[in-house]
Amino acid sequence: GEAISPSDNLSLVWDYSDLSANISGTQIRLYASDSQAIDIDEMVGQVSEEELLSFLEDIVGERHYTAAPVQLQATRTYLSEAFTAAGLQTEFQDFTFDNTPMQNVLGRKPGAKAEEVTIIIDGHFDGVPGSPGADDNGSAVAGVLEALRILSQYQFEHSIRFIGFDAEELGLIGSNNYTLNGIASYEDILGVLNFEMIGYYSDEPGTQTLPLGFDVLFPAAAQAVADEDFRGNFLFIVGNVDSNPLISSYLNAAETYVPDLRVISSAVPGTGTIAPDLRRSDHSSFWDAGIEALMLTDAANFRNPNYHTPDDVIETLDFEFMSNVVKATIATAAELAV
């Protein structure tokens, strides 16, 4: 109950007489809370541009299973060691593509109360040949690790899972394997926050383009871009209609805790097949599995001219923008995880 003062004479009694006499084992979880509200402003205030840069410097470089397998494996190891050091339950999910062993890296922070309810923060860590992949998708990996650095300091009622997906560039192979074979039977995934290129920003007019037909499908979002003279100065949130509650949670958290972050969102019908350009990351594997998921992105090749080229380097990225994206994501995850 509430408002119980400390005492050496208190006891807790459990009457289990209505349970089966044949019960062979029992696990008891005692949940205690000081009922003090957590200051999410203080939490997001810990996000550091310097930490994001440091994480990114550690992993930038070709990360591809044939062109750069050593760096790809080093990135898997880097993620797993970071997850373990933060106290997560850490494991690999093994699968094969093109006769090559591959691995998703999974880390779990169990909830203290309703741990079956799970929020996922993820990003793929593989890249394409010939590109150091700073924005695609090193920025996402740095974002996942910075979110982990901060959220791991707190306890939540629900579980938070951090995932590095392999083989996204080969056709969402890692996330498809996860949604088909990797979700634990006891997990009820409340929502997925998928980082997909979160580092490129431009306040110059005409730097943001739109996919063909975007203005027809999403006139309000297209108008919002046009109203700013097509500047690439916003975070684009992509959900499907079933993910509208998650979109609302993110927009509310961003407005409350990161008012400087400009956000534009769109929700595709069904699983997004009507707009293939909006399915081009691991969030769509969760849509296909009937799970709420968002892609958080700087709009990739519709903004970043260095997409999939040797020029996708750290020096082209905006770490203030990146940190604001991570702040809004941390705030959303913290509220959802309670």
Contacts in CASP RR format, 6 or more apart in sequence:
PFRMAT RR
TARGET T0000
AUTHOR 0000-0000-0000
METHOD contacts of the structure
MODEL  1
GEAISPSDNLSLVWDYSDLSANISGTQIRLYASDSQAIDIDEMVGQVSEE
ELLSFLEDIVGERHYTAAPVQLQATRTYLSEAFTAAGLQTEFQDFTFDNT
PMQNVLGRKPGAKAEEVTIIIDGHFDGVPGSPGADDNGSAVAGVLEALRI
LSQYQFEHSIRFIGFDAEELGLIGSNNYTLNGIASYEDILGVLNFEMIGY
YSDEPGTQTLPLGFDVLFPAAAQAVADEDFRGNFLFIVGNVDSNPLISSY
LNAAETYVPDLRVISSAVPGTGTIAPDLRRSDHSSFWDAGIEALMLTDAA
NFRNPNYHTPDDVIETLDFEFMSNVVKATIATAAELAV
2 35 0 8 1.000
4 10 0 8 1.000
12 30 0 8 1.000
14 28 0 8 1.000
16 23 0 8 1.000
16 26 0 8 1.000
31 112 0 8 1.000
31 113 0 8 1.000
38 154 0 8 1.000
38 334 0 8 1.000
40 257 0 8 1.000
40 331 0 8 1.000
40 334 0 8 1.000
40 335 0 8 1.000
41 257 0 8 1.000
43 150 0 8 1.000
43 151 0 8 1.000
43 154 0 8 1.000
43 330 0 8 1.000
43 331 0 8 1.000
43 334 0 8 1.000
44 150 0 8 1.000
44 257 0 8 1.000
44 258 0 8 1.000
44 327 0 8 1.000
44 328 0 8 1.000
44 330 0 8 1.000
44 331 0 8 1.000
45 327 0 8 1.000
46 149 0 8 1.000
46 150 0 8 1.000
47 146 0 8 1.000
47 150 0 8 1.000
47 323 0 8 1.000
47 326 0 8 1.000
47 327 0 8 1.000
47 330 0 8 1.000
48 146 0 8 1.000
48 323 0 8 1.000
49 319 0 8 1.000
49 320 0 8 1.000
49 322 0 8 1.000
49 323 0 8 1.000
51 146 0 8 1.000
51 149 0 8 1.000
52 142 0 8 1.000
52 143 0 8 1.000
52 146 0 8 1.000
52 319 0 8 1.000
52 322 0 8 1.000
52 323 0 8 1.000
52 326 0 8 1.000
53 142 0 8 1.000
53 314 0 8 1.000
53 319 0 8 1.000
55 141 0 8 1.000
55 142 0 8 1.000
55 143 0 8 1.000
55 145 0 8 1.000
55 146 0 8 1.000
56 134 0 8 1.000
56 138 0 8 1.000
56 139 0 8 1.000
56 141 0 8 1.000
56 142 0 8 1.000
56 314 0 8 1.000
56 317 0 8 1.000
57 314 0 8 1.000
58 78 0 8 1.000
59 74 0 8 1.000
59 75 0 8 1.000
59 78 0 8 1.000
59 125 0 8 1.000
59 138 0 8 1.000
59 141 0 8 1.000
59 142 0 8 1.000
60 132 0 8 1.000
60 133 0 8 1.000
60 134 0 8 1.000
60 138 0 8 1.000
60 313 0 8 1.000
60 314 0 8 1.000
61 68 0 8 1.000
61 71 0 8 1.000
61 131 0 8 1.000
61 132 0 8 1.000
61 133 0 8 1.000
61 134 0 8 1.000
62 68 0 8 1.000
62 71 0 8 1.000
62 127 0 8 1.000
62 129 0 8 1.000
62 130 0 8 1.000
62 131 0 8 1.000
62 132 0 8 1.000
62 133 0 8 1.000
63 71 0 8 1.000
63 72 0 8 1.000
63 75 0 8 1.000
63 125 0 8 1.000
63 126 0 8 1.000
63 127 0 8 1.000
63 133 0 8 1.000
64 72 0 8 1.000
64 126 0 8 1.000
64 127 0 8 1.000
64 128 0 8 1.000
64 129 0 8 1.000
64 130 0 8 1.000
64 169 0 8 1.000
65 72 0 8 1.000
65 97 0 8 1.000
65 98 0 8 1.000
65 100 0 8 1.000
65 102 0 8 1.000
65 126 0 8 1.000
65 167 0 8 1.000
65 170 0 8 1.000
66 100 0 8 1.000
66 129 0 8 1.000
67 129 0 8 1.000
67 130 0 8 1.000
68 129 0 8 1.000
72 125 0 8 1.000
72 126 0 8 1.000
72 166 0 8 1.000
75 125 0 8 1.000
75 141 0 8 1.000
76 92 0 8 1.000
76 103 0 8 1.000
76 105 0 8 1.000
76 125 0 8 1.000
76 166 0 8 1.000
79 105 0 8 1.000
79 125 0 8 1.000
79 141 0 8 1.000
79 145 0 8 1.000
79 164 0 8 1.000
80 90 0 8 1.000
80 92 0 8 1.000
80 105 0 8 1.000
82 145 0 8 1.000
82 148 0 8 1.000
83 90 0 8 1.000
83 105 0 8 1.000
83 106 0 8 1.000
83 107 0 8 1.000
83 148 0 8 1.000
83 162 0 8 1.000
84 90 0 8 1.000
86 109 0 8 1.000
86 148 0 8 1.000
86 149 0 8 1.000
86 152 0 8 1.000
87 109 0 8 1.000
87 152 0 8 1.000
88 107 0 8 1.000
88 108 0 8 1.000
88 109 0 8 1.000
88 148 0 8 1.000
88 152 0 8 1.000
88 162 0 8 1.000
89 107 0 8 1.000
89 108 0 8 1.000
89 109 0 8 1.000
89 110 0 8 1.000
90 105 0 8 1.000
90 106 0 8 1.000
90 107 0 8 1.000
90 108 0 8 1.000
91 106 0 8 1.000
91 107 0 8 1.000
92 103 0 8 1.000
92 104 0 8 1.000
92 105 0 8 1.000
92 106 0 8 1.000
93 103 0 8 1.000
93 104 0 8 1.000
93 106 0 8 1.000
93 174 0 8 1.000
93 177 0 8 1.000
93 178 0 8 1.000
93 181 0 8 1.000
93 182 0 8 1.000
94 101 0 8 1.000
94 102 0 8 1.000
94 103 0 8 1.000
95 101 0 8 1.000
95 102 0 8 1.000
95 103 0 8 1.000
95 104 0 8 1.000
95 166 0 8 1.000
95 167 0 8 1.000
95 173 0 8 1.000
95 174 0 8 1.000
95 177 0 8 1.000
95 181 0 8 1.000
96 102 0 8 1.000
97 167 0 8 1.000
97 170 0 8 1.000
97 173 0 8 1.000
98 170 0 8 1.000
102 166 0 8 1.000
102 167 0 8 1.000
102 173 0 8 1.000
102 174 0 8 1.000
103 166 0 8 1.000
104 163 0 8 1.000
104 164 0 8 1.000
104 165 0 8 1.000
104 166 0 8 1.000
104 174 0 8 1.000
104 175 0 8 1.000
104 177 0 8 1.000
104 178 0 8 1.000
105 125 0 8 1.000
105 163 0 8 1.000
105 164 0 8 1.000
105 166 0 8 1.000
106 161 0 8 1.000
106 162 0 8 1.000
106 163 0 8 1.000
106 164 0 8 1.000
107 161 0 8 1.000
107 162 0 8 1.000
107 163 0 8 1.000
108 159 0 8 1.000
108 160 0 8 1.000
108 161 0 8 1.000
108 162 0 8 1.000
109 151 0 8 1.000
109 152 0 8 1.000
109 156 0 8 1.000
109 159 0 8 1.000
109 160 0 8 1.000
109 161 0 8 1.000
109 162 0 8 1.000
110 159 0 8 1.000
111 155 0 8 1.000
111 156 0 8 1.000
111 157 0 8 1.000
111 158 0 8 1.000
111 159 0 8 1.000
111 160 0 8 1.000
111 337 0 8 1.000
112 155 0 8 1.000
112 156 0 8 1.000
112 157 0 8 1.000
113 157 0 8 1.000
113 158 0 8 1.000
113 338 0 8 1.000
114 157 0 8 1.000
114 158 0 8 1.000
115 158 0 8 1.000
115 159 0 8 1.000
116 159 0 8 1.000
116 186 0 8 1.000
116 187 0 8 1.000
116 188 0 8 1.000
117 157 0 8 1.000
117 158 0 8 1.000
117 159 0 8 1.000
117 188 0 8 1.000
117 190 0 8 1.000
118 158 0 8 1.000
118 159 0 8 1.000
118 160 0 8 1.000
118 161 0 8 1.000
118 187 0 8 1.000
118 188 0 8 1.000
118 189 0 8 1.000
118 190 0 8 1.000
118 191 0 8 1.000
119 158 0 8 1.000
119 159 0 8 1.000
119 160 0 8 1.000
119 161 0 8 1.000
119 189 0 8 1.000
119 190 0 8 1.000
119 191 0 8 1.000
119 192 0 8 1.000
119 193 0 8 1.000
119 333 0 8 1.000
119 336 0 8 1.000
119 337 0 8 1.000
120 160 0 8 1.000
120 161 0 8 1.000
120 162 0 8 1.000
120 163 0 8 1.000
120 189 0 8 1.000
120 191 0 8 1.000
120 192 0 8 1.000
120 193 0 8 1.000
120 194 0 8 1.000
121 144 0 8 1.000
121 147 0 8 1.000
121 148 0 8 1.000
121 160 0 8 1.000
121 161 0 8 1.000
121 162 0 8 1.000
121 163 0 8 1.000
121 193 0 8 1.000
121 195 0 8 1.000
121 329 0 8 1.000
121 333 0 8 1.000
122 144 0 8 1.000
122 162 0 8 1.000
122 163 0 8 1.000
122 164 0 8 1.000
122 165 0 8 1.000
122 175 0 8 1.000
122 192 0 8 1.000
122 193 0 8 1.000
122 194 0 8 1.000
122 195 0 8 1.000
122 282 0 8 1.000
123 137 0 8 1.000
123 140 0 8 1.000
123 141 0 8 1.000
123 144 0 8 1.000
123 163 0 8 1.000
123 164 0 8 1.000
123 165 0 8 1.000
123 168 0 8 1.000
123 194 0 8 1.000
123 195 0 8 1.000
123 196 0 8 1.000
123 282 0 8 1.000
124 137 0 8 1.000
124 140 0 8 1.000
124 164 0 8 1.000
124 165 0 8 1.000
124 166 0 8 1.000
124 167 0 8 1.000
124 168 0 8 1.000
124 169 0 8 1.000
124 174 0 8 1.000
124 175 0 8 1.000
124 196 0 8 1.000
124 281 0 8 1.000
124 282 0 8 1.000
125 137 0 8 1.000
125 138 0 8 1.000
125 140 0 8 1.000
125 141 0 8 1.000
125 164 0 8 1.000
125 165 0 8 1.000
125 166 0 8 1.000
126 137 0 8 1.000
126 165 0 8 1.000
126 166 0 8 1.000
126 167 0 8 1.000
126 168 0 8 1.000
126 169 0 8 1.000
126 170 0 8 1.000
127 133 0 8 1.000
127 136 0 8 1.000
127 137 0 8 1.000
127 168 0 8 1.000
127 169 0 8 1.000
128 136 0 8 1.000
128 169 0 8 1.000
128 308 0 8 1.000
130 309 0 8 1.000
130 310 0 8 1.000
131 308 0 8 1.000
131 309 0 8 1.000
131 310 0 8 1.000
131 312 0 8 1.000
132 310 0 8 1.000
132 312 0 8 1.000
132 313 0 8 1.000
133 312 0 8 1.000
134 312 0 8 1.000
134 313 0 8 1.000
134 314 0 8 1.000
134 316 0 8 1.000
134 317 0 8 1.000
135 197 0 8 1.000
135 198 0 8 1.000
135 199 0 8 1.000
135 200 0 8 1.000
135 298 0 8 1.000
135 304 0 8 1.000
135 306 0 8 1.000
135 307 0 8 1.000
135 312 0 8 1.000
135 316 0 8 1.000
135 317 0 8 1.000
136 197 0 8 1.000
136 300 0 8 1.000
136 304 0 8 1.000
136 307 0 8 1.000
136 308 0 8 1.000
136 312 0 8 1.000
137 168 0 8 1.000
137 195 0 8 1.000
137 196 0 8 1.000
137 197 0 8 1.000
139 195 0 8 1.000
139 197 0 8 1.000
139 198 0 8 1.000
139 199 0 8 1.000
139 317 0 8 1.000
139 322 0 8 1.000
140 195 0 8 1.000
140 196 0 8 1.000
140 197 0 8 1.000
140 198 0 8 1.000
141 164 0 8 1.000
142 322 0 8 1.000
143 195 0 8 1.000
143 198 0 8 1.000
143 322 0 8 1.000
143 325 0 8 1.000
143 326 0 8 1.000
143 329 0 8 1.000
144 162 0 8 1.000
144 163 0 8 1.000
144 164 0 8 1.000
144 195 0 8 1.000
146 323 0 8 1.000
146 326 0 8 1.000
147 162 0 8 1.000
147 326 0 8 1.000
147 329 0 8 1.000
147 330 0 8 1.000
147 333 0 8 1.000
148 162 0 8 1.000
150 330 0 8 1.000
151 160 0 8 1.000
151 330 0 8 1.000
151 333 0 8 1.000
151 334 0 8 1.000
154 334 0 8 1.000
156 334 0 8 1.000
156 337 0 8 1.000
156 338 0 8 1.000
157 337 0 8 1.000
157 338 0 8 1.000
158 190 0 8 1.000
158 336 0 8 1.000
158 337 0 8 1.000
158 338 0 8 1.000
159 187 0 8 1.000
159 337 0 8 1.000
160 333 0 8 1.000
160 337 0 8 1.000
161 187 0 8 1.000
163 178 0 8 1.000
165 174 0 8 1.000
165 175 0 8 1.000
165 178 0 8 1.000
165 282 0 8 1.000
166 173 0 8 1.000
166 174 0 8 1.000
167 173 0 8 1.000
167 174 0 8 1.000
168 174 0 8 1.000
168 175 0 8 1.000
168 281 0 8 1.000
168 282 0 8 1.000
172 281 0 8 1.000
172 282 0 8 1.000
172 284 0 8 1.000
172 285 0 8 1.000
174 282 0 8 1.000
174 285 0 8 1.000
175 282 0 8 1.000
175 285 0 8 1.000
175 286 0 8 1.000
176 285 0 8 1.000
176 288 0 8 1.000
178 285 0 8 1.000
179 285 0 8 1.000
179 286 0 8 1.000
179 288 0 8 1.000
179 289 0 8 1.000
179 291 0 8 1.000
180 289 0 8 1.000
183 189 0 8 1.000
183 289 0 8 1.000
189 286 0 8 1.000
189 291 0 8 1.000
189 292 0 8 1.000
190 292 0 8 1.000
190 336 0 8 1.000
191 243 0 8 1.000
191 246 0 8 1.000
191 286 0 8 1.000
191 291 0 8 1.000
191 292 0 8 1.000
191 293 0 8 1.000
191 294 0 8 1.000
191 336 0 8 1.000
192 283 0 8 1.000
192 286 0 8 1.000
192 291 0 8 1.000
192 292 0 8 1.000
192 293 0 8 1.000
192 294 0 8 1.000
193 250 0 8 1.000
193 293 0 8 1.000
193 294 0 8 1.000
193 296 0 8 1.000
193 329 0 8 1.000
193 332 0 8 1.000
193 333 0 8 1.000
194 281 0 8 1.000
194 282 0 8 1.000
194 283 0 8 1.000
194 286 0 8 1.000
194 293 0 8 1.000
194 294 0 8 1.000
194 295 0 8 1.000
194 296 0 8 1.000
195 296 0 8 1.000
195 297 0 8 1.000
195 325 0 8 1.000
195 329 0 8 1.000
196 280 0 8 1.000
196 281 0 8 1.000
196 282 0 8 1.000
196 283 0 8 1.000
196 295 0 8 1.000
196 296 0 8 1.000
196 297 0 8 1.000
196 300 0 8 1.000
197 297 0 8 1.000
197 298 0 8 1.000
197 299 0 8 1.000
197 300 0 8 1.000
197 304 0 8 1.000
197 307 0 8 1.000
198 235 0 8 1.000
198 296 0 8 1.000
198 297 0 8 1.000
198 298 0 8 1.000
198 321 0 8 1.000
198 322 0 8 1.000
198 325 0 8 1.000
198 326 0 8 1.000
199 298 0 8 1.000
199 317 0 8 1.000
199 318 0 8 1.000
199 319 0 8 1.000
199 321 0 8 1.000
199 322 0 8 1.000
199 325 0 8 1.000
200 298 0 8 1.000
200 303 0 8 1.000
200 304 0 8 1.000
200 306 0 8 1.000
200 316 0 8 1.000
200 317 0 8 1.000
200 318 0 8 1.000
200 321 0 8 1.000
201 232 0 8 1.000
201 233 0 8 1.000
201 298 0 8 1.000
201 317 0 8 1.000
201 318 0 8 1.000
201 320 0 8 1.000
201 321 0 8 1.000
202 208 0 8 1.000
202 231 0 8 1.000
202 232 0 8 1.000
202 233 0 8 1.000
202 303 0 8 1.000
203 231 0 8 1.000
203 232 0 8 1.000
203 233 0 8 1.000
204 231 0 8 1.000
204 232 0 8 1.000
205 229 0 8 1.000
205 230 0 8 1.000
205 231 0 8 1.000
206 229 0 8 1.000
206 230 0 8 1.000
206 231 0 8 1.000
206 232 0 8 1.000
207 230 0 8 1.000
207 231 0 8 1.000
207 232 0 8 1.000
207 303 0 8 1.000
208 225 0 8 1.000
208 230 0 8 1.000
208 231 0 8 1.000
208 232 0 8 1.000
208 233 0 8 1.000
208 234 0 8 1.000
208 299 0 8 1.000
208 302 0 8 1.000
208 303 0 8 1.000
209 230 0 8 1.000
209 302 0 8 1.000
209 303 0 8 1.000
210 222 0 8 1.000
210 225 0 8 1.000
210 302 0 8 1.000
211 275 0 8 1.000
211 277 0 8 1.000
211 278 0 8 1.000
211 302 0 8 1.000
214 221 0 8 1.000
214 222 0 8 1.000
214 275 0 8 1.000
214 277 0 8 1.000
215 222 0 8 1.000
217 266 0 8 1.000
217 268 0 8 1.000
217 274 0 8 1.000
217 275 0 8 1.000
218 266 0 8 1.000
221 264 0 8 1.000
221 265 0 8 1.000
221 266 0 8 1.000
224 234 0 8 1.000
224 264 0 8 1.000
225 232 0 8 1.000
225 234 0 8 1.000
225 264 0 8 1.000
228 234 0 8 1.000
232 298 0 8 1.000
232 299 0 8 1.000
232 303 0 8 1.000
233 262 0 8 1.000
234 262 0 8 1.000
234 263 0 8 1.000
234 264 0 8 1.000
235 254 0 8 1.000
235 261 0 8 1.000
235 262 0 8 1.000
235 263 0 8 1.000
235 264 0 8 1.000
235 296 0 8 1.000
235 297 0 8 1.000
235 298 0 8 1.000
235 321 0 8 1.000
235 324 0 8 1.000
235 325 0 8 1.000
235 328 0 8 1.000
236 263 0 8 1.000
236 264 0 8 1.000
236 265 0 8 1.000
236 266 0 8 1.000
236 295 0 8 1.000
236 296 0 8 1.000
236 297 0 8 1.000
236 298 0 8 1.000
236 299 0 8 1.000
237 247 0 8 1.000
237 250 0 8 1.000
237 251 0 8 1.000
237 263 0 8 1.000
237 264 0 8 1.000
237 265 0 8 1.000
237 266 0 8 1.000
237 294 0 8 1.000
237 295 0 8 1.000
237 296 0 8 1.000
238 265 0 8 1.000
238 266 0 8 1.000
238 268 0 8 1.000
238 278 0 8 1.000
238 283 0 8 1.000
238 294 0 8 1.000
238 295 0 8 1.000
238 297 0 8 1.000
239 246 0 8 1.000
239 247 0 8 1.000
239 265 0 8 1.000
239 266 0 8 1.000
239 267 0 8 1.000
239 268 0 8 1.000
239 278 0 8 1.000
239 283 0 8 1.000
239 287 0 8 1.000
239 293 0 8 1.000
239 294 0 8 1.000
239 295 0 8 1.000
240 267 0 8 1.000
240 268 0 8 1.000
240 269 0 8 1.000
240 270 0 8 1.000
240 271 0 8 1.000
240 272 0 8 1.000
240 287 0 8 1.000
240 293 0 8 1.000
241 267 0 8 1.000
241 268 0 8 1.000
241 269 0 8 1.000
241 270 0 8 1.000
242 270 0 8 1.000
242 287 0 8 1.000
242 290 0 8 1.000
242 292 0 8 1.000
243 267 0 8 1.000
243 287 0 8 1.000
243 292 0 8 1.000
243 293 0 8 1.000
243 294 0 8 1.000
244 267 0 8 1.000
245 292 0 8 1.000
246 292 0 8 1.000
246 293 0 8 1.000
246 294 0 8 1.000
247 265 0 8 1.000
247 267 0 8 1.000
247 294 0 8 1.000
249 332 0 8 1.000
249 335 0 8 1.000
249 336 0 8 1.000
250 263 0 8 1.000
250 265 0 8 1.000
250 294 0 8 1.000
250 296 0 8 1.000
250 328 0 8 1.000
250 329 0 8 1.000
250 332 0 8 1.000
251 263 0 8 1.000
251 265 0 8 1.000
253 328 0 8 1.000
253 331 0 8 1.000
253 332 0 8 1.000
253 335 0 8 1.000
254 261 0 8 1.000
254 263 0 8 1.000
254 328 0 8 1.000
254 331 0 8 1.000
254 332 0 8 1.000
256 331 0 8 1.000
257 327 0 8 1.000
257 328 0 8 1.000
257 331 0 8 1.000
258 324 0 8 1.000
258 327 0 8 1.000
258 328 0 8 1.000
258 331 0 8 1.000
260 324 0 8 1.000
261 321 0 8 1.000
261 324 0 8 1.000
261 325 0 8 1.000
261 327 0 8 1.000
261 328 0 8 1.000
263 328 0 8 1.000
266 278 0 8 1.000
268 274 0 8 1.000
268 275 0 8 1.000
268 278 0 8 1.000
270 287 0 8 1.000
271 279 0 8 1.000
271 284 0 8 1.000
271 287 0 8 1.000
271 288 0 8 1.000
272 278 0 8 1.000
272 279 0 8 1.000
272 284 0 8 1.000
272 287 0 8 1.000
273 279 0 8 1.000
277 302 0 8 1.000
278 295 0 8 1.000
279 287 0 8 1.000
280 300 0 8 1.000
281 295 0 8 1.000
281 297 0 8 1.000
283 293 0 8 1.000
283 294 0 8 1.000
283 295 0 8 1.000
284 293 0 8 1.000
284 295 0 8 1.000
286 292 0 8 1.000
286 293 0 8 1.000
287 293 0 8 1.000
296 325 0 8 1.000
296 329 0 8 1.000
298 304 0 8 1.000
298 321 0 8 1.000
300 307 0 8 1.000
301 307 0 8 1.000
301 308 0 8 1.000
304 312 0 8 1.000
304 316 0 8 1.000
305 311 0 8 1.000
306 312 0 8 1.000
306 313 0 8 1.000
306 316 0 8 1.000
END
